Amino acid sequence: MSFHEERFPTNLSFGAMGGPERRTDVVELTSGFEERNSPWAHSRRRYDAGLGLRKLDDIDALLAFFEARSGQLHGFRWKDWADFKSCKPSANVAATDQVIGAGDGTAQTFHLVKTYSSGGVSYARPIAKPVVGTVRVAIGGAELTLGSDFTVDAAQGTVTLALAPAAGEAVTAGFEFDVPVRFDTDRIHVSIATFQAGQAPDVPVVEVRV
């Protein structure tokens, strides 16, 4: 899949509506009980970019971005203002926010993840598009230095350590991140008259697997 490491203008994504979706197959039995199964290991996010448009210059920026991505053809980065940090929205990113692995004395590369927990159940979401310059890493609580102690592949969401951590040592990270998405349409309909009256165009955006 072709992907452009370009972020959708954040002033346009602010105010957009959207969030995660799951796919669940529900079979109702004759007894009235249900069997439920999900073919998806991970959720998928959808957004409406049109709700973030407020003026005619926003339309111009949207059209330029849409044409440069060739509609649905190329993926791009999207900032989800409701969920873009490894920590709570009100907190500052810290190197101990998320556990991304444990040392075994050999492994040096770890994939960034964000864990969501509720009621004793957790879901680990792979993070593929960290924001450059925001990733912080620690081993056993001791923060490392970017460049000399670790490097980041911002296109894949991996951290590579200069030295493999000892067996059992917790590898943690903090970061901001984008969602890999594409436009979910090959056309954009804009009516300037209705837009000025408060009618935003429908611009669906959907998460892609990378």
C-alpha positions in Angstrom: 0.0 0.0 0.0 1.3 3.5 -0.9 1.5 5.7 2.1 2.6 9.4 2.3 4.2 10.4 5.6 2.2 13.6 5.5 -0.1 14.7 8.2 -3.6 16.0 7.4 -3.7 19.7 8.5 -4.3 19.6 12.2 -6.4 22.8 12.2 -8.8 20.9 9.9 -8.8 17.6 11.9 -9.6 19.6 15.1 -13.4 19.4 15.5 -13.8 16.3 13.3 -16.0 13.6 14.6 -15.0 9.9 14.8 -13.5 7.1 16.8 -12.9 3.4 17.0 -15.1 0.7 15.5 -15.2 -3.1 16.0 -16.6 -5.9 13.9 -18.6 -8.5 15.9 -20.5 -11.4 14.4 -23.6 -12.2 16.5 -25.5 -15.4 16.2 -28.7 -15.8 18.1 -29.5 -19.3 19.1 -32.9 -20.9 19.3 -32.6 -20.9 23.1 -32.3 -17.1 23.1 -28.6 -17.1 24.0 -26.0 -15.6 21.7 -22.7 -16.6 20.3 -20.4 -13.6 19.6 -17.1 -13.6 17.7 -14.9 -10.9 16.3 -12.7 -11.5 13.2 -10.7 -8.4 14.0 -7.8 -8.4 16.5 -7.7 -4.6 16.5 -10.2 -1.8 16.2 -10.4 0.5 13.2 -11.1 4.2 13.3 -13.3 6.3 11.2 -13.6 10.1 11.1 -15.5 12.8 9.2 -12.9 15.5 8.2 -15.6 17.8 6.9 -16.7 18.8 10.4 -13.4 20.5 11.0 -13.9 23.0 8.1 -14.8 26.5 9.1 -13.9 28.9 6.3 -13.3 28.9 2.5 -9.5 28.7 3.0 -10.1 25.4 4.8 -11.9 24.1 1.7 -8.9 25.2 -0.4 -6.5 23.3 1.9 -8.7 20.2 1.9 -8.9 20.1 -1.9 -5.1 20.5 -2.2 -4.5 17.7 0.3 -7.1 15.4 -1.4 -5.7 15.9 -4.9 -2.1 15.3 -3.7 -3.2 12.0 -2.1 -5.2 11.1 -5.4 -8.3 10.4 -3.4 -8.3 7.0 -1.8 -5.0 5.9 -3.5 -2.5 7.1 -0.9 -2.6 6.9 2.9 -1.6 9.7 5.2 -1.3 10.6 8.9 -4.2 11.9 10.9 -4.2 13.5 14.4 -7.0 12.2 16.5 -7.4 15.0 19.0 -9.3 12.7 21.4 -6.5 10.1 21.5 -3.0 11.1 20.4 -0.8 10.6 23.5 0.6 7.6 25.4 -0.7 9.2 28.5 -4.0 10.9 29.6 -4.9 14.0 27.5 -4.2 16.3 30.5 -0.8 14.8 31.3 2.6 15.3 29.7 4.3 12.4 27.9 6.8 10.5 30.1 9.3 7.8 29.3 7.4 5.4 31.6 3.9 5.8 30.2 3.6 2.5 28.4 5.3 -0.9 28.8 6.5 -1.9 25.3 8.4 -5.0 26.2 10.8 -6.8 28.5 14.5 -7.5 28.1 15.8 -10.9 27.3 19.5 -10.0 26.9 19.2 -10.3 23.1 16.3 -8.3 21.6 17.0 -4.6 20.8 14.0 -3.7 18.7 10.6 -3.1 20.3 7.3 -2.0 18.8 5.4 0.9 20.3 2.0 0.0 21.8 -0.6 1.8 23.9 -2.6 -0.3 26.4 -6.2 0.4 27.2 -7.4 -1.1 30.5 -10.9 -1.4 32.1 -12.3 -3.8 34.6 -9.3 -6.0 34.7 -9.2 -6.4 30.9 -6.6 -4.8 28.7 -6.2 -4.2 24.9 -2.7 -3.5 23.4 -3.0 -1.2 20.4 0.0 -1.2 18.0 1.3 2.3 17.3 2.7 2.5 13.8 3.0 6.3 13.3 4.7 8.0 16.3 5.2 11.8 15.9 8.9 12.6 15.2 10.7 14.1 18.2 8.1 13.0 20.8 9.3 9.5 21.6 10.9 9.0 25.0 12.3 5.6 26.2 13.3 4.1 29.5 14.8 0.8 30.7 13.9 -0.1 34.3 12.7 3.5 34.8 16.0 5.1 33.7 15.4 7.4 30.7 17.6 6.9 27.7 19.0 9.5 25.3 17.7 9.7 21.7 20.5 9.1 19.2 23.1 7.6 21.5 20.9 5.1 23.4 18.1 4.5 21.0 16.7 5.4 17.5 13.1 5.5 16.3 11.6 4.4 13.0 8.7 6.9 12.8 7.3 5.2 9.7 7.0 1.7 11.4 6.6 2.5 15.1 9.6 0.7 16.3 12.4 1.6 18.8 15.9 0.2 18.5 18.1 0.2 21.5 21.9 0.6 21.3 22.3 -2.2 23.9 19.9 -5.1 24.5 18.3 -4.8 28.0 19.0 -7.5 30.5 16.5 -10.3 31.0 13.4 -9.1 32.9 14.1 -5.4 32.6 11.0 -3.4 31.6 11.2 -1.4 28.4 8.9 1.6 28.6 8.1 4.5 26.3 6.1 7.7 26.0 5.1 9.4 22.7 2.6 11.3 20.7 1.2 9.4 17.6 -0.9 9.8 14.5 -3.4 7.4 13.0 -2.6 5.9 9.5 -5.7 6.7 7.3 -6.9 7.2 3.8 -9.9 9.1 2.3 -12.9 6.8 2.2 -14.2 8.4 -1.0 -12.9 9.4 -4.4 -15.0 12.5 -4.6 -15.6 15.6 -2.6 -18.8 17.7 -3.1 -18.6 21.3 -2.0 -21.3 23.9 -2.3 -20.0 27.3 -1.4 -23.5 28.7 -0.7 -24.4 26.0 1.8 -20.9 25.9 3.3 -21.2 29.7 4.1 -24.5 28.9 5.7 -22.9 26.3 8.0 -23.2 23.2 5.9 -19.9 21.3 5.9 -19.1 18.8 3.2 -18.9 15.1 3.9 -15.3 13.9 3.9 -15.0 10.4 5.3 -11.6 9.1 6.5 -10.8 5.5 7.5 -7.9 3.9 9.3 -5.7 1.6 7.3 -3.5 -1.3 8.4 0.2 -0.7 7.8 
